[in-house]
């Protein structure tokens, strides 16, 4: 009984912190091989049905994702070393899956001012065939804002979640998942922990929704990921709320796993 109560408590906290988990690329395009370092986090059964979240290879053996993507796993009996990552453009049971171990950020869920919603999967073996994404320097987004560069900066998000191309419908507008896709975005706002990006199709933007959590937001025309997908509006048509990884709190966690600029 105690374990069931604790699981319910964790689910409640996650629900309170994350209004709508971001799980899909909306109003985007197939990525083909534009971002080969973006992959999918998988739990058994290995294949499209095991898709949990998206993420990014940031070192040969380090896969960056969101903390809420793995926080629930211990309570569902998924061992830390029971996860896989794939970088196939389309997830299939016959695809290539790399085993790894998830490392939950110990500060996740303890601070409503900073969710610490970042985690990593350490792969069993380094991947040498894919060039990892670059991480941002400390306070990069603050520096860009101070220099009045953010308003004109374009961003690109990538993930494997459900597809949406119809801006008029509700839930019925969501389609399949398991294919790596991308969407272009523009700047909305910057806070201490969050980078908010427009995903409004009326202004030519796209974004994430329900399988893209943990996926990257790149500075356009670069290999530099500056935030990870966390949440957004219910019908995936307005704003992406992404967790910054250029902050001191994010960097203090990541520095244990990867060299930081």
C-alpha positions in Angstrom: 0.0 0.0 0.0 2.8 2.4 0.8 4.4 2.0 -2.6 1.1 2.6 -4.3 0.5 5.8 -2.3 4.0 7.0 -3.2 3.5 6.3 -6.9 0.3 8.3 -6.8 2.0 11.2 -5.1 4.8 11.3 -7.7 2.2 11.2 -10.5 0.3 14.0 -8.8 3.5 16.1 -8.5 4.3 15.6 -12.2 0.8 16.5 -13.2 1.0 19.7 -11.1 4.4 20.7 -12.6 3.7 19.7 -16.2 0.3 21.0 -17.4 0.7 19.2 -20.7 3.7 16.9 -21.3 5.0 17.6 -24.7 5.0 14.4 -26.7 4.8 15.5 -30.9 6.1 17.6 -33.8 3.2 19.8 -35.1 3.1 21.7 -38.4 6.5 20.4 -39.3 8.2 18.2 -41.9 10.0 14.8 -42.0 13.6 15.4 -40.8 15.2 12.8 -43.1 18.8 13.0 -41.9 19.1 16.7 -41.1 19.5 16.0 -37.4 21.0 12.5 -37.0 22.0 13.2 -33.4 18.3 13.5 -32.4 16.9 10.1 -31.1 14.1 8.5 -29.2 14.0 7.1 -25.7 12.5 3.6 -25.7 11.4 1.1 -23.1 10.4 -2.5 -23.8 8.8 -3.6 -26.0 11.6 -2.3 -28.2 9.9 -0.7 -31.2 7.5 2.1 -31.9 5.2 1.0 -29.1 8.0 1.6 -26.6 8.5 5.2 -27.5 8.6 7.4 -24.4 10.3 10.7 -25.3 12.8 12.3 -27.6 16.3 13.5 -26.9 19.8 14.4 -28.3 23.2 12.8 -28.4 25.5 15.4 -26.7 28.5 13.2 -26.3 29.4 9.8 -27.8 27.8 8.0 -24.8 25.4 10.7 -23.4 21.8 11.2 -24.5 20.1 14.4 -23.2 16.4 14.3 -22.4 13.9 15.6 -19.8 13.7 14.4 -16.2 10.0 13.8 -16.3 10.6 11.3 -19.1 12.3 8.9 -16.6 11.0 10.0 -13.2 8.1 7.5 -13.4 10.1 4.5 -14.4 11.2 3.3 -11.0 7.6 3.1 -9.9 6.6 1.0 -12.9 9.4 -1.5 -12.3 11.7 -0.3 -15.2 15.3 -0.6 -13.9 17.7 2.2 -14.5 19.6 0.0 -17.1 16.4 -1.1 -18.8 16.1 1.6 -21.4 17.2 2.0 -25.0 17.9 4.8 -27.5 17.5 4.8 -31.3 18.5 7.3 -33.9 16.7 5.7 -36.8 14.6 8.2 -38.7 11.6 5.9 -38.4 11.2 3.7 -35.4 10.7 0.0 -36.3 11.0 -3.2 -34.4 13.9 -4.2 -36.7 15.8 -1.0 -36.1 19.0 -0.3 -34.2 18.6 0.2 -30.4 21.4 1.2 -28.0 21.1 0.0 -24.4 21.7 2.6 -21.7 21.1 3.6 -18.1 19.0 6.6 -17.1 20.1 9.1 -14.5 17.3 11.1 -12.9 18.2 14.6 -11.8 17.9 14.4 -8.0 16.6 17.9 -7.8 13.6 17.2 -10.1 10.3 18.0 -8.6 11.6 19.7 -5.4 11.6 23.3 -6.5 8.6 24.9 -8.1 10.7 27.9 -9.1 13.1 25.6 -11.1 11.8 22.2 -12.1 15.4 20.9 -12.9 13.6 19.0 -15.8 16.8 17.6 -17.4 18.2 14.1 -17.4 20.6 11.9 -19.3 20.8 8.4 -20.6 24.4 7.0 -20.4 24.8 4.6 -23.2 26.6 1.3 -22.6 28.9 1.9 -25.6 29.9 5.2 -27.3 28.4 6.0 -30.7 31.2 7.0 -33.1 29.1 7.2 -36.3 27.0 10.3 -35.2 28.4 13.8 -34.5 27.0 14.9 -31.1 25.1 18.2 -30.7 26.9 21.1 -29.1 25.8 22.5 -25.7 25.5 26.2 -25.0 27.9 28.3 -22.9 26.8 29.5 -19.5 24.1 32.2 -19.8 24.1 32.1 -23.6 20.4 33.0 -23.9 20.7 35.8 -21.4 23.6 37.2 -23.4 21.6 37.0 -26.6 18.7 38.8 -24.9 20.9 41.5 -23.6 22.3 42.0 -27.1 18.7 42.2 -28.6 19.4 39.1 -30.6 16.7 36.7 -29.4 13.8 38.5 -31.1 15.3 37.8 -34.5 16.7 34.4 -33.7 15.1 31.4 -35.3 14.9 28.0 -33.6 14.4 24.4 -34.8 12.8 21.7 -32.7 13.1 18.0 -33.5 11.2 14.9 -32.2 9.4 11.6 -32.8 5.9 12.4 -31.4 2.5 12.5 -32.9 1.9 14.6 -36.0 -0.5 17.5 -36.3 -1.0 19.5 -39.6 -4.6 20.7 -39.1 -4.9 23.8 -37.0 -8.7 23.8 -36.9 -9.3 20.4 -35.2 -9.0 19.2 -31.6 -7.7 15.8 -30.5 -8.9 14.2 -33.8 -6.3 16.2 -35.7 -3.4 14.2 -34.1 -1.9 11.5 -36.3 0.8 8.8 -36.1 4.1 8.9 -34.3 7.6 7.3 -34.5 9.1 9.3 -37.3 11.7 12.0 -36.7 10.4 15.4 -37.8 11.4 19.0 -37.3 9.6 22.4 -37.1 10.8 26.0 -37.3 10.0 28.3 -34.4 10.4 32.0 -33.3 11.1 33.6 -30.0 8.4 34.3 -27.5 9.9 35.0 -24.0 12.8 34.2 -21.7 12.7 33.6 -18.0 15.2 32.3 -15.4 14.5 28.7 -16.3 12.3 28.7 -19.4 12.7 29.6 -23.1 9.2 30.1 -24.5 8.9 29.7 -28.3 6.0 30.3 -30.7 4.5 27.3 -32.3 1.5 29.2 -33.8 0.9 27.9 -37.4 -0.8 31.2 -38.2 2.5 32.9 -38.0 4.4 30.2 -39.8 5.7 28.4 -36.7 5.5 24.8 -35.7 6.4 23.0 -32.5 5.9 20.0 -30.2 3.0 18.2 -28.6 2.1 14.6 -27.4 6.4 12.0 -27.9 8.6 15.1 -28.2 9.3 15.7 -24.5 13.1 15.9 -23.9 13.7 16.7 -27.5 16.0 19.6 -28.5 15.5 23.2 -29.5 18.4 24.2 -31.7 19.6 27.7 -32.7 18.6 27.6 -36.3 21.4 26.8 -38.8 23.5 25.4 -36.0 24.2 22.2 -34.2 23.7 23.9 -30.8 20.9 22.8 -28.6 19.9 25.4 -26.0 16.8 23.9 -24.3 14.7 20.7 -24.1 11.0 20.3 -24.7 8.9 20.1 -21.5 5.3 21.3 -22.0 2.9 23.5 -24.0 -0.7 24.3 -24.6 -3.3 21.6 -24.6 -3.9 21.5 -28.4 -0.3 22.2 -29.4 -1.1 25.4 -31.4 0.4 28.3 -29.4 3.5 28.1 -27.2 6.3 25.7 -26.5 7.7 25.9 -22.9 11.2 24.6 -23.0 13.7 24.1 -20.2 17.0 26.0 -20.6 20.2 24.1 -20.4 22.5 27.2 -20.3 21.6 27.9 -16.7 23.8 27.3 -13.7 21.3 24.7 -12.3 21.1 22.7 -15.5 24.9 22.9 -16.0 25.6 21.7 -12.4 23.7 18.5 -13.2 25.1 18.0 -16.7 28.8 18.6 -15.8 28.9 15.2 -14.1 28.3 13.5 -17.4 29.7 15.7 -20.2 32.3 18.4 -20.8 30.6 21.8 -20.9 31.8 24.8 -22.9 
